[in-house]
Amino acid sequence: MSERKKTAVATAVFGLGSVLLYMLLFAYADQLVTWATETRQGNKLLFLIPIVIAFIFSWVHGSFTGHFWELLGVRAAGKHK
């Protein structure tokens, strides 16, 4: 498989993953509010949930964005092949 095709597949996979994560975020928004309420009521470890969600979003969406720009031929300065 060519490098361009691999990049296109990775872009599609991470793009779909990003869409799926947003769908899950909206589907479970009420649960996140419940956890936030429970955190204020004394269950302090629940504060980790939004942090983990933010890291997952950051990784998936960042990977999608990186592959997207690479597919278009845009590269960061100093990153030449």
C-alpha positions in Angstrom: 0.0 0.0 0.0 1.4 3.4 -0.9 2.2 6.0 1.8 -0.5 8.3 0.5 -3.1 5.6 0.7 -2.0 4.7 4.3 -2.3 8.3 5.2 -5.8 8.5 3.7 -6.9 5.4 5.6 -5.5 6.8 8.9 -7.2 10.1 8.2 -10.6 8.4 7.7 -10.2 6.1 10.7 -9.2 9.0 13.1 -11.9 11.2 11.5 -14.6 8.6 12.2 -13.2 8.0 15.6 -13.5 11.8 16.3 -17.1 11.8 15.1 -17.9 8.8 17.3 -16.4 10.4 20.3 -18.5 13.5 19.8 -21.6 11.4 19.4 -20.8 9.5 22.6 -20.2 12.8 24.4 -23.6 14.1 23.5 -25.3 10.8 24.2 -23.8 10.6 27.7 -23.9 14.3 28.6 -26.5 13.6 31.4 -24.2 11.0 32.9 -21.3 13.5 32.9 -23.5 16.0 34.8 -24.4 13.3 37.3 -20.8 12.5 37.9 -20.0 16.2 38.3 -22.7 16.5 40.9 -21.4 13.4 42.7 -17.9 14.9 42.7 -19.3 18.0 44.6 -21.0 15.6 47.0 -17.8 13.9 48.1 -16.9 11.3 45.5 -13.7 13.1 44.6 -12.1 10.5 42.3 -14.8 11.2 39.6 -12.9 14.4 38.7 -10.6 12.1 36.7 -13.3 11.2 34.2 -13.3 14.5 32.3 -9.5 14.6 32.3 -9.3 11.1 30.7 -12.0 12.1 28.2 -10.1 15.3 27.3 -6.9 13.3 26.8 -8.7 10.8 24.5 -10.3 13.6 22.5 -7.0 15.4 22.2 -5.2 12.3 20.9 -7.8 11.1 18.4 -8.6 14.6 17.1 -5.0 15.6 17.0 -4.1 12.4 15.1 -6.9 13.1 12.6 -5.7 16.7 12.1 -2.1 15.7 11.7 -3.0 13.0 9.1 -5.4 15.4 7.3 -2.7 18.1 6.8 -0.2 15.5 5.8 -2.6 14.2 3.2 -2.9 17.7 1.8 0.9 18.0 1.7 1.2 20.6 4.5 4.0 19.8 6.9 5.5 21.5 10.0 8.7 23.5 9.5 11.6 21.2 10.0 9.7 18.0 9.4 10.8 16.9 5.9 11.0 13.5 4.5 
